């Protein structure tokens, strides 16, 4: 093993991650820490300015409830989320975020984020809950406020967290390594807040060749939150609810502005609007097929029916939408001016958040005002902040939560001292960037309270920490010891490189757990075979090899993905119905069942290494 310095950091509250939830947590935790003479430390695998799902920027804030004007209520938002998730949601968590999210948005504007306003000074809405922004620097603005609050000396960037520190059933820290220096970090804390994002590249992506790695969700989000909480022994929820967004094909550009702001249609190759021609299918998914707006997964499903029937490709009719808006102008001069404005807005939508889509449009001579563009369903992602719901099972707020959903501190997992927010917390979808920031604030306040109430410092056996260090750095040893066995370091009987390991994982998930190549369809026998192959892959994970620190990070990213993958397969297998057609379809259980309107949870026991599958009742509080 190369000589790695062990760096020990003691703190009171440890925030893991650097995305929107972490930034919200940093601002809130710092405020309360000063009042209680506590230290807050933040650790990020990347750099906070461009870390997390908002790294490239964003063209809209997707959760703004607008309660002060009376246009919407908390109950309205809870109804919207419940319906979109086909009835499966923790209403207490959704409501708690919804009642605080507007204040986060107002903070963003105070910090310098340009939010679109009309002539009367009111926010410009993209849809009922969405605000238009000039958001190319959205994350930079929010990160600056977080860094100012917590202090640069309390931030550790470019440090990859691998495992939780668990002592007597409590989470008391985390370990990891620098991806720039030969340093192994041991962070000790009274409470730990996990905000390390969701997971991408668990499934084989549509992108290949030079496009490998391109995805809708950030490719550097690799399941660290799921791994951290599962390995700590936390109960997980909604691990079956992966998210499959429909996006502009190949570069994954956003469609929200086109549907909501431009009022565009999407059609099949025959020019038919599949939302109209396939509408009778919604009768099969009552009561949620009847709600407005139609749930995201059912919108996907109606599109997929056309693709399966051979009516693809699917087009976003950008030329129609632009022409319709421009034609409403009173004269030809105004019309030409309006056309130019709409063209600029169309390109800006991509330049704000998905620059690759603008590049693809340019490379393919696409003028959105002249011809339509293809859209397609992406590969599956694991994300608790969008229309997916996977994450840890966390405590709700005392004043709203059912007694079964509250155990002492808001957003604490079932492991004492371990908190979760953003994509790390489950069953509280549709929080997006602003809601994740608000949830980070909520969870941080809970983590501070826990640290105040539990002042004692845990002790660790140095030998135990040394063993963890040895295990985490093992891929470097495996490569060094065996690299001379072949002339090509990528092909070796004694180890597996991280990219090859990732390809194997993606192939298993794609073919057996309902990926792109199977049209998102699976069944009991495929899932059981997938688990068998995952067991073989997990055995081979002991032989992962890393040539340098970057590859060491890639090794552990893939280990994290594997645990997310297993939780997913086990939970789909456990839920004996199809509740989210358009996200996945169980061919052997092809319909939705009333007696399965429950949470399908899972838990891995660190002592026995066994998985437990758990049903949790649905309690309506709104």
Long-range contacts (C-beta under 8 A, 24 or more apart in sequence): 1-470, 1-473, 1-476, 1-477, 2-182, 2-473, 2-476, 3-182, 4-177, 4-182, 4-183, 4-184, 4-469, 4-473, 5-182, 5-183, 5-184, 6-183, 6-184, 6-185, 6-186, 6-465, 6-469, 7-183, 7-184, 7-185, 7-186, 8-185, 8-186, 8-188, 9-41, 9-156, 9-185, 9-186, 9-187, 9-188, 10-39, 10-188, 10-189, 10-457, 11-39, 11-40, 11-41, 11-154, 11-187, 11-188, 11-189, 12-38, 12-39, 12-40, 12-189, 12-190, 12-191, 12-451, 13-38, 13-39, 13-40, 13-41, 13-189, 13-190, 13-191, 13-192, 13-193, 13-444, 13-447, 13-448, 13-451, 14-40, 14-41, 14-42, 14-43, 14-173, 14-174, 14-187, 14-189, 14-191, 14-192, 14-193, 15-40, 15-41, 15-42, 15-43, 15-193, 15-195, 15-444, 16-42, 16-43, 16-161, 16-174, 16-192, 16-193, 16-194, 16-195, 16-196, 16-224, 16-228, 17-42, 17-43, 17-44, 17-45, 17-51, 17-52, 17-194, 17-195, 17-196, 17-197, 17-224, 17-225, 17-422, 17-424, 18-42, 18-44, 18-45, 18-46, 18-47, 18-48, 18-51, 18-52, 18-143, 18-157, 19-51, 19-52, 19-53, 19-54, 19-195, 19-197, 19-422, 19-423, 19-436, 20-52, 20-53, 20-54, 20-139, 20-142, 20-422, 20-433, 20-434, 20-436, 20-437, 20-440, 21-52, 21-195, 21-385, 21-421, 21-422, 21-423, 21-424, 21-436, 21-437, 21-439, 21-440, 21-443, 22-48, 22-51, 22-52, 22-146, 22-193, 22-195, 22-422, 22-440, 23-48, 23-142, 23-143, 23-145, 23-146, 23-437, 23-440, 24-104, 24-146, 24-421, 24-436, 24-437, 24-438, 24-439, 24-440, 24-441, 24-444, 25-193, 25-195, 25-421, 25-440, 25-441, 25-443, 25-444, 25-447, 26-146, 26-147, 26-149, 26-150, 26-440, 26-444, 27-107, 27-145, 27-146, 27-149, 27-150, 27-441, 28-440, 28-441, 28-442, 28-444, 28-445, 29-150, 29-193, 29-444, 29-445, 29-447, 29-448, 30-149, 30-150, 30-151, 31-149, 32-444, 32-445, 32-448, 33-448, 36-448, 36-451, 36-452, 38-448, 38-451, 38-452, 39-154, 40-150, 40-154, 41-154, 41-155, 41-156, 41-187, 41-189, 42-146, 42-150, 42-154, 42-155, 42-156, 43-155, 43-156, 43-159, 43-161, 43-174, 43-176, 43-185, 43-187, 44-155, 44-156, 44-157, 44-158, 44-159, 45-158, 45-159, 45-160, 45-161, 45-179, 45-196, 45-220, 45-224, 45-553, 46-157, 46-158, 46-220, 47-157, 47-158, 48-143, 48-146, 48-147, 48-155, 48-157, 49-139, 49-140, 49-143, 49-144, 50-139, 50-140, 51-139, 51-143, 52-139, 52-197, 52-218, 52-221, 53-197, 53-198, 53-217, 53-218, 53-221, 53-383, 53-385, 53-423, 53-433, 54-135, 54-138, 54-139, 54-142, 54-433, 55-139, 55-218, 56-353, 56-354, 56-355, 57-135, 57-136, 57-137, 57-138, 57-139, 57-352, 57-353, 58-133, 58-135, 58-138, 58-352, 58-353, 58-433, 59-132, 59-133, 59-135, 59-254, 59-256, 59-257, 59-348, 59-349, 59-352, 59-353, 60-126, 60-130, 60-131, 60-132, 60-133, 60-135, 60-256, 60-257, 61-105, 61-108, 61-115, 61-130, 61-131, 61-133, 61-135, 61-432, 61-433, 61-434, 62-129, 62-130, 62-256, 62-430, 62-432, 62-433, 62-434, 63-97, 63-98, 63-101, 63-129, 63-130, 63-430, 63-431, 63-432, 63-433, 63-434, 63-435, 64-101, 64-102, 64-105, 64-123, 64-129, 64-130, 64-131, 64-434, 65-98, 65-99, 65-101, 65-102, 65-129, 66-102, 66-123, 67-99, 67-102, 68-102, 72-128, 72-129, 74-98, 74-99, 74-622, 75-622, 77-129, 77-430, 78-622, 79-622, 80-128, 80-129, 80-430, 81-428, 81-429, 81-430, 83-288, 83-291, 83-295, 84-293, 84-295, 84-296, 84-387, 84-429, 84-430, 85-241, 85-295, 85-387, 85-389, 85-429, 86-285, 86-288, 86-295, 86-297, 86-579, 86-580, 86-592, 87-288, 87-579, 87-597, 87-618, 88-238, 88-241, 88-389, 88-427, 88-579, 88-597, 88-599, 88-618, 89-389, 89-427, 89-428, 89-429, 90-237, 90-396, 90-405, 90-426, 90-427, 90-428, 90-599, 91-619, 91-620, 91-621, 91-622, 92-396, 92-397, 92-400, 92-401, 92-402, 92-405, 92-406, 92-621, 93-394, 93-396, 93-425, 93-427, 93-428, 94-428, 94-429, 94-430, 94-431, 95-400, 95-621, 95-622, 96-396, 96-397, 96-400, 96-410, 96-439, 96-442, 97-428, 97-431, 97-435, 97-438, 97-439, 97-442, 98-435, 100-438, 100-441, 100-442, 101-431, 101-434, 101-435, 101-437, 101-438, 103-438, 104-434, 104-435, 104-437, 104-438, 104-441, 105-131, 105-434, 107-145, 108-138, 108-141, 108-142, 108-434, 108-437, 111-141, 111-142, 111-144, 111-145, 112-141, 113-138, 113-141, 113-142, 126-256, 126-257, 126-260, 126-261, 127-256, 127-260, 127-261, 129-430, 130-256, 130-260, 132-257, 132-261, 133-352, 134-352, 135-352, 135-353, 136-351, 136-352, 136-353, 138-433, 142-437, 156-185, 159-185, 160-553, 160-556, 161-196, 161-224, 161-228, 162-472, 162-556, 163-228, 163-231, 163-468, 163-472, 164-192, 164-228, 164-229, 164-231, 164-232, 164-418, 165-458, 165-460, 166-232, 166-233, 166-415, 166-606, 167-458, 167-459, 167-460, 168-458, 169-233, 169-415, 169-416, 170-415, 170-416, 170-417, 170-418, 170-458, 171-232, 171-415, 171-416, 171-417, 171-418, 172-417, 172-458, 173-458, 174-228, 175-465, 175-468, 175-469, 175-472, 176-472, 177-472, 177-473, 177-549, 177-552, 178-549, 179-549, 179-550, 179-552, 179-553, 180-549, 181-549, 182-549, 184-469, 184-472, 184-473, 186-465, 188-457, 188-458, 188-460, 189-451, 190-417, 190-450, 190-451, 190-454, 190-455, 190-456, 190-457, 191-417, 191-418, 191-419, 191-447, 191-448, 191-450, 191-451, 191-454, 192-417, 192-418, 192-419, 192-447, 193-419, 193-420, 193-421, 193-440, 193-443, 193-444, 193-447, 194-225, 194-228, 194-229, 194-392, 194-413, 194-418, 194-419, 194-420, 194-421, 194-424, 195-225, 195-420, 195-421, 195-422, 195-423, 195-424, 195-440, 195-443, 196-221, 196-224, 196-225, 196-228, 196-424, 197-221, 197-224, 197-225, 197-422, 197-423, 197-424, 198-223, 198-225, 198-226, 198-381, 198-382, 198-383, 198-384, 198-385, 198-388, 198-390, 198-423, 199-223, 199-226, 199-381, 199-382, 199-383, 199-560, 199-561, 199-564, 200-381, 200-382, 201-502, 201-506, 201-561, 202-380, 202-381, 202-382, 202-505, 202-506, 202-509, 202-561, 202-564, 202-565, 202-568, 203-379, 203-380, 203-506, 203-509, 203-510, 203-513, 203-515, 203-516, 204-379, 204-506, 204-507, 204-509, 204-510, 204-515, 204-516, 204-517, 205-379, 205-506, 206-250, 206-376, 206-378, 206-379, 206-516, 207-250, 211-250, 214-250, 214-251, 214-252, 214-356, 215-252, 215-378, 215-379, 215-381, 216-245, 216-247, 216-252, 216-378, 216-381, 217-381, 217-383, 221-423, 222-557, 222-558, 222-560, 222-561, 223-382, 223-557, 223-560, 223-561, 223-563, 223-564, 224-557, 224-560, 225-391, 225-392, 225-420, 225-422, 225-423, 225-424, 226-382, 226-390, 226-391, 226-424, 226-560, 226-563, 226-564, 226-567, 227-559, 227-560, 227-563, 227-564, 228-424, 229-391, 229-392, 229-413, 229-415, 229-418, 229-420, 229-424, 230-563, 230-567, 230-604, 231-563, 231-604, 231-606, 232-413, 232-415, 232-418, 232-606, 233-414, 233-415, 233-603, 233-604, 233-605, 233-606, 234-392, 234-393, 234-413, 234-414, 234-415, 234-418, 234-420, 234-603, 235-392, 235-393, 235-413, 235-414, 235-601, 235-602, 235-603, 235-614, 236-390, 236-391, 236-392, 236-393, 236-426, 236-567, 236-601, 236-602, 236-603, 237-389, 237-390, 237-391, 237-392, 237-393, 237-426, 237-427, 237-599, 237-600, 237-601, 237-616, 238-384, 238-388, 238-389, 238-390, 238-391, 238-426, 238-427, 238-571, 238-599, 238-600, 239-382, 239-390, 239-426, 239-564, 239-567, 239-568, 239-570, 239-571, 239-600, 239-602, 240-390, 240-568, 240-571, 240-572, 240-574, 240-575, 240-584, 240-600, 241-388, 241-389, 241-390, 241-580, 241-583, 242-380, 242-381, 242-382, 242-388, 242-390, 242-568, 242-583, 242-584, 243-380, 243-381, 243-382, 243-383, 243-386, 243-387, 243-388, 243-583, 244-297, 244-300, 244-377, 244-378, 244-379, 244-380, 244-381, 244-520, 244-582, 244-583, 245-296, 245-377, 245-378, 245-381, 245-386, 245-387, 246-299, 246-300, 246-303, 246-375, 246-376, 246-377, 246-378, 247-375, 247-376, 247-378, 248-316, 248-357, 248-360, 248-373, 248-374, 248-375, 249-313, 249-373, 249-374, 249-375, 249-376, 250-360, 250-374, 251-354, 251-356, 251-357, 251-359, 251-360, 252-354, 252-356, 252-357, 252-378, 253-349, 253-350, 253-354, 253-356, 253-357, 253-358, 253-360, 254-349, 254-350, 254-353, 254-354, 254-357, 255-316, 255-375, 257-345, 257-349, 258-316, 258-318, 258-321, 258-349, 261-345, 262-318, 262-321, 262-322, 262-325, 262-342, 262-346, 263-321, 263-324, 263-325, 264-316, 264-317, 264-318, 264-320, 264-321, 265-316, 265-317, 265-320, 265-321, 266-303, 266-314, 266-315, 266-316, 266-317, 266-375, 267-314, 267-315, 267-317, 267-372, 268-306, 268-311, 268-312, 268-313, 268-314, 268-315, 269-311, 269-312, 269-313, 269-314, 269-315, 270-311, 272-306, 272-311, 274-302, 274-303, 274-305, 274-306, 274-311, 274-314, 275-299, 275-302, 277-306, 278-302, 278-305, 278-306, 281-305, 284-591, 285-581, 285-592, 296-387, 296-582, 297-387, 297-580, 297-581, 297-582, 297-583, 298-581, 298-582, 299-582, 300-377, 300-581, 300-582, 300-583, 301-581, 301-582, 302-582, 303-377, 303-582, 304-377, 304-519, 304-520, 304-582, 307-519, 308-519, 313-374, 313-376, 314-374, 314-375, 314-376, 315-372, 315-373, 315-374, 315-375, 316-372, 316-373, 316-374, 316-375, 317-372, 318-346, 318-368, 318-369, 318-371, 318-372, 318-373, 319-368, 319-369, 319-370, 319-371, 319-372, 320-372, 322-346, 322-368, 322-369, 323-369, 339-369, 342-369, 343-367, 343-368, 343-369, 377-516, 377-520, 377-582, 379-510, 379-515, 379-516, 380-514, 380-515, 380-520, 380-583, 380-584, 382-423, 382-564, 382-568, 383-423, 384-422, 384-423, 384-424, 384-425, 384-426, 384-427, 384-428, 384-429, 385-422, 385-423, 385-429, 385-430, 385-431, 385-432, 385-433, 385-435, 385-436, 386-429, 386-430, 386-432, 387-429, 387-430, 388-429, 388-583, 389-426, 389-427, 389-428, 389-429, 390-426, 390-564, 390-567, 390-568, 391-420, 391-423, 391-424, 391-425, 391-426, 391-427, 391-428, 392-420, 392-424, 392-425, 392-426, 393-426, 393-427, 393-599, 393-601, 393-616, 394-419, 394-420, 394-425, 394-426, 394-443, 395-446, 397-442, 400-621, 401-621, 402-619, 402-621, 404-616, 404-617, 404-619, 405-619, 409-446, 409-447, 409-449, 409-450, 410-442, 410-443, 410-445, 410-446, 411-439, 411-442, 411-443, 411-446, 412-446, 412-447, 412-450, 414-603, 416-450, 417-450, 417-454, 419-443, 419-444, 419-446, 419-447, 419-450, 427-599, 472-556, 473-552, 474-542, 475-544, 475-545, 475-546, 475-551, 475-552, 475-555, 476-546, 476-552, 478-543, 478-544, 478-545, 478-546, 479-545, 479-546, 479-547, 479-551, 482-545, 483-545, 483-547, 489-547, 492-545, 494-543, 495-543, 495-544, 495-545, 496-540, 496-543, 496-544, 496-545, 497-544, 497-545, 497-551, 498-544, 498-546, 498-551, 498-554, 498-555, 498-557, 498-558, 499-554, 501-537, 501-540, 501-541, 501-544, 501-555, 501-558, 502-554, 502-558, 502-561, 504-537, 504-540, 505-537, 505-558, 505-561, 505-562, 505-565, 508-533, 508-534, 508-537, 508-565, 509-565, 509-568, 509-569, 512-569, 513-565, 513-568, 513-569, 513-572, 513-584, 514-572, 514-584, 514-585, 519-585, 520-582, 520-583, 520-584, 520-585, 521-584, 521-585, 521-586, 521-587, 522-572, 522-584, 522-585, 522-586, 522-587, 523-586, 523-587, 523-588, 524-573, 524-586, 524-588, 525-588, 527-569, 527-572, 527-573, 528-573, 530-569, 531-566, 531-569, 531-570, 531-573, 534-562, 534-565, 534-566, 534-569, 537-562, 538-562, 538-566, 566-611, 567-602, 567-604, 570-602, 570-611, 570-613, 571-600, 571-602, 571-613, 574-600, 574-602, 574-613, 575-600
